[in-house]
Amino acid sequence: MKVLLDQNLSRRMLPALEPLFPGSSQVALLNLDTADDRAIWQYAKDNGFAIVTLDSDFHAK
């Protein structure tokens, strides 16, 4: 499994996540930092990512 960190989570977390979740990324690294939640959700779905976010209403958008 690979995770996609939302813009509210630092890309500096990736080295710590890499051993457990190889191939993980952060939205800014994928040029999705200005994308809306639906676009991020679709990207994650299309590319096999599980989204990690602190945005409490991410699921509602």
Phi and psi in radians as a Rosetta constraint file:
Dihedral C 1 N 2 CA 2 C 2 CIRCULARHARMONIC -2.126 0.35
Dihedral N 2 CA 2 C 2 N 3 CIRCULARHARMONIC 2.597 0.35
Dihedral C 2 N 3 CA 3 C 3 CIRCULARHARMONIC -1.977 0.35
Dihedral N 3 CA 3 C 3 N 4 CIRCULARHARMONIC 2.636 0.35
Dihedral C 3 N 4 CA 4 C 4 CIRCULARHARMONIC -2.019 0.35
Dihedral N 4 CA 4 C 4 N 5 CIRCULARHARMONIC 1.986 0.35
Dihedral C 4 N 5 CA 5 C 5 CIRCULARHARMONIC -1.405 0.35
Dihedral N 5 CA 5 C 5 N 6 CIRCULARHARMONIC 2.258 0.35
Dihedral C 5 N 6 CA 6 C 6 CIRCULARHARMONIC -1.211 0.35
Dihedral N 6 CA 6 C 6 N 7 CIRCULARHARMONIC 2.975 0.35
Dihedral C 6 N 7 CA 7 C 7 CIRCULARHARMONIC -1.111 0.35
Dihedral N 7 CA 7 C 7 N 8 CIRCULARHARMONIC -0.328 0.35
Dihedral C 7 N 8 CA 8 C 8 CIRCULARHARMONIC -1.488 0.35
Dihedral N 8 CA 8 C 8 N 9 CIRCULARHARMONIC 0.086 0.35
Dihedral C 8 N 9 CA 9 C 9 CIRCULARHARMONIC -2.124 0.35
Dihedral N 9 CA 9 C 9 N 10 CIRCULARHARMONIC 2.348 0.35
Dihedral C 9 N 10 CA 10 C 10 CIRCULARHARMONIC -1.232 0.35
Dihedral N 10 CA 10 C 10 N 11 CIRCULARHARMONIC 2.450 0.35
Dihedral C 10 N 11 CA 11 C 11 CIRCULARHARMONIC -1.161 0.35
Dihedral N 11 CA 11 C 11 N 12 CIRCULARHARMONIC -0.270 0.35
Dihedral C 11 N 12 CA 12 C 12 CIRCULARHARMONIC -1.158 0.35
Dihedral N 12 CA 12 C 12 N 13 CIRCULARHARMONIC -0.214 0.35
Dihedral C 12 N 13 CA 13 C 13 CIRCULARHARMONIC -1.354 0.35
Dihedral N 13 CA 13 C 13 N 14 CIRCULARHARMONIC -0.347 0.35
Dihedral C 13 N 14 CA 14 C 14 CIRCULARHARMONIC -1.012 0.35
Dihedral N 14 CA 14 C 14 N 15 CIRCULARHARMONIC -0.755 0.35
Dihedral C 14 N 15 CA 15 C 15 CIRCULARHARMONIC -1.027 0.35
Dihedral N 15 CA 15 C 15 N 16 CIRCULARHARMONIC -0.609 0.35
Dihedral C 15 N 16 CA 16 C 16 CIRCULARHARMONIC -1.265 0.35
Dihedral N 16 CA 16 C 16 N 17 CIRCULARHARMONIC -0.529 0.35
Dihedral C 16 N 17 CA 17 C 17 CIRCULARHARMONIC -1.434 0.35
Dihedral N 17 CA 17 C 17 N 18 CIRCULARHARMONIC -0.459 0.35
Dihedral C 17 N 18 CA 18 C 18 CIRCULARHARMONIC -0.936 0.35
Dihedral N 18 CA 18 C 18 N 19 CIRCULARHARMONIC -0.747 0.35
Dihedral C 18 N 19 CA 19 C 19 CIRCULARHARMONIC -1.082 0.35
Dihedral N 19 CA 19 C 19 N 20 CIRCULARHARMONIC -0.594 0.35
Dihedral C 19 N 20 CA 20 C 20 CIRCULARHARMONIC -1.618 0.35
Dihedral N 20 CA 20 C 20 N 21 CIRCULARHARMONIC -0.531 0.35
Dihedral C 20 N 21 CA 21 C 21 CIRCULARHARMONIC -2.292 0.35
Dihedral N 21 CA 21 C 21 N 22 CIRCULARHARMONIC 1.210 0.35
Dihedral C 21 N 22 CA 22 C 22 CIRCULARHARMONIC -1.062 0.35
Dihedral N 22 CA 22 C 22 N 23 CIRCULARHARMONIC 2.462 0.35
Dihedral C 22 N 23 CA 23 C 23 CIRCULARHARMONIC 1.546 0.35
Dihedral N 23 CA 23 C 23 N 24 CIRCULARHARMONIC 0.085 0.35
Dihedral C 23 N 24 CA 24 C 24 CIRCULARHARMONIC -1.198 0.35
Dihedral N 24 CA 24 C 24 N 25 CIRCULARHARMONIC 2.809 0.35
Dihedral C 24 N 25 CA 25 C 25 CIRCULARHARMONIC -2.658 0.35
Dihedral N 25 CA 25 C 25 N 26 CIRCULARHARMONIC -3.112 0.35
Dihedral C 25 N 26 CA 26 C 26 CIRCULARHARMONIC -2.275 0.35
Dihedral N 26 CA 26 C 26 N 27 CIRCULARHARMONIC 2.557 0.35
Dihedral C 26 N 27 CA 27 C 27 CIRCULARHARMONIC -0.972 0.35
Dihedral N 27 CA 27 C 27 N 28 CIRCULARHARMONIC -0.668 0.35
Dihedral C 27 N 28 CA 28 C 28 CIRCULARHARMONIC -1.128 0.35
Dihedral N 28 CA 28 C 28 N 29 CIRCULARHARMONIC -0.586 0.35
Dihedral C 28 N 29 CA 29 C 29 CIRCULARHARMONIC -1.201 0.35
Dihedral N 29 CA 29 C 29 N 30 CIRCULARHARMONIC -0.340 0.35
Dihedral C 29 N 30 CA 30 C 30 CIRCULARHARMONIC -1.840 0.35
Dihedral N 30 CA 30 C 30 N 31 CIRCULARHARMONIC 0.249 0.35
Dihedral C 30 N 31 CA 31 C 31 CIRCULARHARMONIC 1.027 0.35
Dihedral N 31 CA 31 C 31 N 32 CIRCULARHARMONIC 0.598 0.35
Dihedral C 31 N 32 CA 32 C 32 CIRCULARHARMONIC -1.928 0.35
Dihedral N 32 CA 32 C 32 N 33 CIRCULARHARMONIC 0.197 0.35
Dihedral C 32 N 33 CA 33 C 33 CIRCULARHARMONIC -1.143 0.35
Dihedral N 33 CA 33 C 33 N 34 CIRCULARHARMONIC -0.351 0.35
Dihedral C 33 N 34 CA 34 C 34 CIRCULARHARMONIC -1.847 0.35
Dihedral N 34 CA 34 C 34 N 35 CIRCULARHARMONIC 0.047 0.35
Dihedral C 34 N 35 CA 35 C 35 CIRCULARHARMONIC -1.308 0.35
Dihedral N 35 CA 35 C 35 N 36 CIRCULARHARMONIC 2.628 0.35
Dihedral C 35 N 36 CA 36 C 36 CIRCULARHARMONIC -1.372 0.35
Dihedral N 36 CA 36 C 36 N 37 CIRCULARHARMONIC 2.964 0.35
Dihedral C 36 N 37 CA 37 C 37 CIRCULARHARMONIC -1.047 0.35
Dihedral N 37 CA 37 C 37 N 38 CIRCULARHARMONIC -0.639 0.35
Dihedral C 37 N 38 CA 38 C 38 CIRCULARHARMONIC -1.106 0.35
Dihedral N 38 CA 38 C 38 N 39 CIRCULARHARMONIC -0.707 0.35
Dihedral C 38 N 39 CA 39 C 39 CIRCULARHARMONIC -1.166 0.35
Dihedral N 39 CA 39 C 39 N 40 CIRCULARHARMONIC -0.688 0.35
Dihedral C 39 N 40 CA 40 C 40 CIRCULARHARMONIC -1.143 0.35
Dihedral N 40 CA 40 C 40 N 41 CIRCULARHARMONIC -0.753 0.35
Dihedral C 40 N 41 CA 41 C 41 CIRCULARHARMONIC -1.022 0.35
Dihedral N 41 CA 41 C 41 N 42 CIRCULARHARMONIC -0.810 0.35
Dihedral C 41 N 42 CA 42 C 42 CIRCULARHARMONIC -1.135 0.35
Dihedral N 42 CA 42 C 42 N 43 CIRCULARHARMONIC -0.732 0.35
Dihedral C 42 N 43 CA 43 C 43 CIRCULARHARMONIC -1.054 0.35
Dihedral N 43 CA 43 C 43 N 44 CIRCULARHARMONIC -0.796 0.35
Dihedral C 43 N 44 CA 44 C 44 CIRCULARHARMONIC -1.063 0.35
Dihedral N 44 CA 44 C 44 N 45 CIRCULARHARMONIC -0.778 0.35
Dihedral C 44 N 45 CA 45 C 45 CIRCULARHARMONIC -1.082 0.35
Dihedral N 45 CA 45 C 45 N 46 CIRCULARHARMONIC -0.819 0.35
Dihedral C 45 N 46 CA 46 C 46 CIRCULARHARMONIC -1.177 0.35
Dihedral N 46 CA 46 C 46 N 47 CIRCULARHARMONIC -0.428 0.35
Dihedral C 46 N 47 CA 47 C 47 CIRCULARHARMONIC -2.035 0.35
Dihedral N 47 CA 47 C 47 N 48 CIRCULARHARMONIC 0.222 0.35
Dihedral C 47 N 48 CA 48 C 48 CIRCULARHARMONIC 1.281 0.35
Dihedral N 48 CA 48 C 48 N 49 CIRCULARHARMONIC 0.538 0.35
Dihedral C 48 N 49 CA 49 C 49 CIRCULARHARMONIC -1.753 0.35
Dihedral N 49 CA 49 C 49 N 50 CIRCULARHARMONIC 2.601 0.35
Dihedral C 49 N 50 CA 50 C 50 CIRCULARHARMONIC -1.750 0.35
Dihedral N 50 CA 50 C 50 N 51 CIRCULARHARMONIC 2.310 0.35
Dihedral C 50 N 51 CA 51 C 51 CIRCULARHARMONIC -1.494 0.35
Dihedral N 51 CA 51 C 51 N 52 CIRCULARHARMONIC 2.351 0.35
Dihedral C 51 N 52 CA 52 C 52 CIRCULARHARMONIC -2.047 0.35
Dihedral N 52 CA 52 C 52 N 53 CIRCULARHARMONIC 2.145 0.35
Dihedral C 52 N 53 CA 53 C 53 CIRCULARHARMONIC -2.544 0.35
Dihedral N 53 CA 53 C 53 N 54 CIRCULARHARMONIC 2.761 0.35
Dihedral C 53 N 54 CA 54 C 54 CIRCULARHARMONIC -1.822 0.35
Dihedral N 54 CA 54 C 54 N 55 CIRCULARHARMONIC 0.030 0.35
Dihedral C 54 N 55 CA 55 C 55 CIRCULARHARMONIC -1.304 0.35
Dihedral N 55 CA 55 C 55 N 56 CIRCULARHARMONIC 1.848 0.35
Dihedral C 55 N 56 CA 56 C 56 CIRCULARHARMONIC -1.146 0.35
Dihedral N 56 CA 56 C 56 N 57 CIRCULARHARMONIC -0.355 0.35
Dihedral C 56 N 57 CA 57 C 57 CIRCULARHARMONIC -1.915 0.35
Dihedral N 57 CA 57 C 57 N 58 CIRCULARHARMONIC 0.316 0.35
Dihedral C 57 N 58 CA 58 C 58 CIRCULARHARMONIC -0.973 0.35
Dihedral N 58 CA 58 C 58 N 59 CIRCULARHARMONIC -0.744 0.35
Dihedral C 58 N 59 CA 59 C 59 CIRCULARHARMONIC -1.189 0.35
Dihedral N 59 CA 59 C 59 N 60 CIRCULARHARMONIC -0.345 0.35
Dihedral C 59 N 60 CA 60 C 60 CIRCULARHARMONIC -1.547 0.35
Dihedral N 60 CA 60 C 60 N 61 CIRCULARHARMONIC -0.155 0.35
